[in-house]
Amino acid sequence: INRHSLILTLSNNFNEFNINFVGNLDDELQNMYKNLLLNSQAQDEDKEKEEKPWSSVKPTPGCCIKTKNLATNEKVFINVCTSSTIPIAESITENELISMLDKLENPDEIVNYRIPMSIGEAHAEIDNQGKGCIAYDVIINPNYLHTINNSKVFFGFFMSVVFEGLSQKYQIELDRNWILLRNKKFLGRIEDQNIRKRNLIQEMQSTQNKPLISEIKENIKKPKFEIVREPETGHPDFLVAEIQLPGVKKASSILVDIGEDRLVICTRPKQYLLDVFLPYDLLQEECGSQFDVSSSCLTITMPVQPQ
């Protein structure tokens, strides 16, 4: 092929190239050169993908949590998403979860339980009121989303892990009085997330190998409680629940989860569990609770949705 030459121009990032022929190479020879170069580029791209320590994942919206940054009072939304690329968390029962939480109170106990998840970076968004806010995307396995959606205890525990993960990764403190938004699975843009191939963010894991749950020695107790309505006649303005929790010494041992029409209370280490449905829809954002240490009585005030 004398008197003919081939000029190959590479782009700056070496991922693209332009082929310019000088002279009159026949079509067959030109196609041969092009195929050789295209095959070479494809091999380089495959090698580059293999060497990357991460993979790009497009999450599927699951549910949306509303809270706020305690330092700035700025609204924060947590988009709980799913992807089958996230490993499945070990299946345990609510009783086993509560037993595990009890063990965390004892520094000598070893707990080995992991929730595989990937926590993405903050992205600025606009809320429904047209105001700026921050959103974080948390990706879990679809099976685990099903688990937490069917258990208030698991959902509360999962959110505690998420809040700890965000605090450790981004040094932010969020209001633990979060709200699960109705009919909203995601706030803002759905963006791909780069997930490490080797180790995902996995919370609550021990450095030693030990069975996760030993035999549960105590039965979970349903505490004595009373729920009254105010006023007593007609549509109530609010409900007041008083729950007796003998043996509980501090408010931090109590997990209160108030849903649209459901009240769930879990304590540790005495293993009280109360899960009741209420006859009225509640104003979740306005609910409040107070624990009297001297009487071990938890009082919860729950405003009711007007008719």
HUKA-V377248 format. One record per residue. RES is the residue in one letter. SS is DSSP state (H for helix, E for strand, C for the rest). PHI is phi in radians with two decimals (999 if undefined). NEAR is the number of other ideal C-beta (glycine too) atoms within 10 Angstrom. Layout:
BEGIN
((RES	SS	PHI	NEAR) (RES	SS	PHI	NEAR))
END
This chain:
BEGIN
((I	C	999	9) (N	C	-1.15	5) (R	C	1.15	7) (H	C	-2.26	12) (S	E	-2.47	11) (L	E	-2.13	15) (I	E	-1.93	9) (L	E	-1.96	10) (T	E	-1.89	9) (L	E	-1.63	10) (S	C	-1.36	9) (N	C	-1.07	6) (N	C	-1.62	6) (F	C	1.05	9) (N	C	-1.77	11) (E	C	-2.28	10) (F	E	-2.57	13) (N	E	-2.09	9) (I	E	-1.96	13) (N	E	-2.14	9) (F	E	-1.77	14) (V	E	-1.94	10) (G	C	1.77	10) (N	C	-2.14	8) (L	C	-1.17	16) (D	C	-1.22	10) (D	H	-1.04	7) (E	H	-1.10	7) (L	H	-1.21	13) (Q	H	-1.07	14) (N	H	-1.11	11) (M	H	-1.10	12) (Y	H	-1.08	14) (K	H	-1.08	12) (N	H	-1.13	10) (L	H	-1.07	10) (L	H	-1.21	14) (L	H	-1.15	12) (N	H	-1.12	10) (S	H	-1.11	11) (Q	H	-1.14	14) (A	H	-1.08	10) (Q	H	-1.13	10) (D	H	-1.13	12) (E	H	-1.16	11) (D	H	-1.09	10) (K	H	-1.13	9) (E	H	-1.12	10) (K	H	-1.10	9) (E	H	-1.14	7) (E	H	-1.42	7) (K	C	-1.19	10) (P	C	-1.42	9) (W	E	-2.47	11) (S	E	-2.25	13) (S	E	-1.58	10) (V	E	-2.21	18) (K	E	-1.72	11) (P	C	-1.31	24) (T	E	-1.80	15) (P	E	-1.01	15) (G	E	-2.14	20) (C	E	-2.75	19) (C	E	-2.23	21) (I	E	-1.97	22) (K	E	-1.92	18) (T	E	-2.64	18) (K	E	-2.63	17) (N	E	-1.39	15) (L	C	-1.15	13) (A	C	-1.36	10) (T	C	-1.94	10) (N	C	1.12	8) (E	C	-1.42	13) (K	E	-1.11	18) (V	E	-2.31	21) (F	E	-2.05	22) (I	E	-1.96	24) (N	E	-1.54	25) (V	E	-1.51	27) (C	E	-2.08	27) (T	E	-2.30	20) (S	C	-2.77	16) (S	C	-1.22	11) (T	C	-1.31	17) (I	C	-1.42	23) (P	C	-1.04	16) (I	C	-1.43	13) (A	C	-1.24	21) (E	C	-1.07	14) (S	C	-1.43	9) (I	C	-2.35	15) (T	C	-1.58	13) (E	H	-1.08	16) (N	H	-1.07	16) (E	H	-1.17	16) (L	H	-1.11	18) (I	H	-1.13	22) (S	H	-1.08	23) (M	H	-1.12	20) (L	H	-1.10	21) (D	H	-1.09	20) (K	H	-1.15	18) (L	H	-1.15	13) (E	C	-1.26	10) (N	C	-1.80	10) (P	C	-1.12	7) (D	C	-1.47	5) (E	C	-1.44	13) (I	C	-2.01	14) (V	C	-2.06	18) (N	C	-2.18	16) (Y	C	-2.45	22) (R	C	-2.21	17) (I	E	-1.98	24) (P	E	-1.09	20) (M	E	-2.74	24) (S	E	-2.19	22) (I	E	-1.83	19) (G	C	-1.45	20) (E	C	-1.37	11) (A	C	-1.16	13) (H	E	-2.36	14) (A	E	-1.31	9) (E	E	-2.42	16) (I	E	-2.06	11) (D	C	-1.43	14) (N	C	-1.15	9) (Q	C	-1.61	7) (G	C	1.38	6) (K	C	-1.79	10) (G	E	-1.23	10) (C	E	-2.69	19) (I	E	-2.08	20) (A	E	-2.26	20) (Y	E	-2.14	22) (D	E	-1.84	24) (V	E	-2.03	24) (I	E	-1.88	26) (I	E	-2.28	26) (N	C	-1.26	19) (P	H	-0.98	15) (N	H	-1.12	14) (Y	H	-1.28	23) (L	H	-1.08	19) (H	H	-1.08	12) (T	H	-1.10	18) (I	H	-1.26	21) (N	H	-1.21	14) (N	C	-1.85	9) (S	C	-2.63	17) (K	H	-1.12	21) (V	H	-1.13	21) (F	H	-1.14	19) (F	H	-1.13	21) (G	H	-1.09	19) (F	H	-1.15	23) (F	H	-1.02	22) (M	H	-1.15	22) (S	H	-1.08	15) (V	H	-1.15	18) (V	H	-1.09	22) (F	H	-1.10	19) (E	H	-1.15	12) (G	H	-1.11	19) (L	H	-1.15	20) (S	H	-1.14	12) (Q	H	-1.23	12) (K	H	-1.40	13) (Y	H	-2.13	13) (Q	C	0.94	8) (I	C	-2.14	18) (E	C	-1.97	11) (L	E	-1.85	21) (D	C	-1.17	14) (R	C	-1.33	12) (N	C	-1.48	14) (W	C	-1.45	20) (I	E	-2.24	13) (L	E	-1.47	18) (L	C	-1.31	15) (R	C	-1.42	9) (N	C	0.99	5) (K	C	-2.45	15) (K	C	-1.74	14) (F	C	-2.85	19) (L	C	-2.01	23) (G	C	1.63	17) (R	C	-1.62	10) (I	C	-1.60	14) (E	C	-2.03	11) (D	E	-1.11	11) (Q	E	-2.20	21) (N	E	-1.46	14) (I	E	-1.97	19) (R	E	-1.07	11) (K	C	-1.35	11) (R	C	-1.49	6) (N	C	-2.25	8) (L	C	-1.42	18) (I	E	-1.20	19) (Q	E	-2.26	16) (E	E	-1.65	17) (M	C	1.07	16) (Q	C	-1.90	11) (S	C	-1.65	13) (T	C	-1.50	6) (Q	C	-2.06	7) (N	C	-1.59	7) (K	C	-2.64	10) (P	C	-0.89	7) (L	C	-1.07	16) (I	C	-2.19	17) (S	C	-1.60	12) (E	C	-1.04	5) (I	C	-1.33	14) (K	C	-1.56	8) (E	C	-1.99	12) (N	C	-1.44	8) (I	C	-1.25	15) (K	E	-1.80	15) (K	C	-1.63	12) (P	C	-1.26	17) (K	C	-1.28	13) (F	E	-2.63	18) (E	E	-2.51	9) (I	E	-2.11	15) (V	E	-2.03	11) (R	E	-1.96	17) (E	E	-2.27	11) (P	C	-1.27	9) (E	C	-1.25	7) (T	C	-2.00	6) (G	C	1.30	8) (H	C	-1.27	11) (P	C	-1.24	17) (D	C	-1.45	11) (F	E	-2.80	17) (L	E	-1.93	20) (V	E	-2.14	14) (A	E	-1.90	21) (E	E	-2.08	15) (I	E	-2.08	24) (Q	E	-1.56	14) (L	C	-2.23	23) (P	C	-1.06	12) (G	C	1.71	12) (V	C	-1.41	22) (K	C	-1.82	12) (K	C	-2.59	8) (A	H	-1.17	13) (S	H	-1.18	9) (S	H	-1.52	19) (I	E	-1.97	17) (L	E	-1.90	20) (V	E	-1.96	21) (D	E	-2.22	18) (I	E	-1.92	23) (G	C	-1.67	15) (E	C	-1.08	13) (D	C	-2.54	15) (R	E	-2.52	13) (L	E	-2.16	23) (V	E	-2.18	18) (I	E	-2.26	26) (C	E	-2.28	23) (T	E	-2.22	24) (R	C	-2.52	19) (P	C	-1.66	18) (K	C	-1.41	17) (Q	C	1.09	19) (Y	E	-1.51	25) (L	E	-2.51	18) (L	E	-2.19	19) (D	E	-2.42	15) (V	E	-2.27	13) (F	E	-1.63	8) (L	C	-1.88	17) (P	C	-1.39	10) (Y	C	-2.34	16) (D	C	-1.39	12) (L	E	-1.85	20) (L	C	-1.59	14) (Q	H	-1.03	18) (E	H	-1.15	10) (E	H	-1.79	11) (C	C	-1.27	17) (G	E	-2.55	12) (S	E	-2.46	17) (Q	E	-2.57	10) (F	E	-2.00	20) (D	E	-1.64	12) (V	C	-1.12	10) (S	C	-1.13	5) (S	C	-1.84	12) (S	C	0.95	16) (C	E	-1.95	17) (L	E	-1.75	24) (T	E	-1.96	14) (I	E	-2.17	20) (T	E	-1.81	14) (M	E	-2.25	22) (P	E	-1.06	17) (V	E	-1.77	20) (Q	C	-1.05	12) (P	C	-1.17	8) (Q	C	-1.22	6))
END
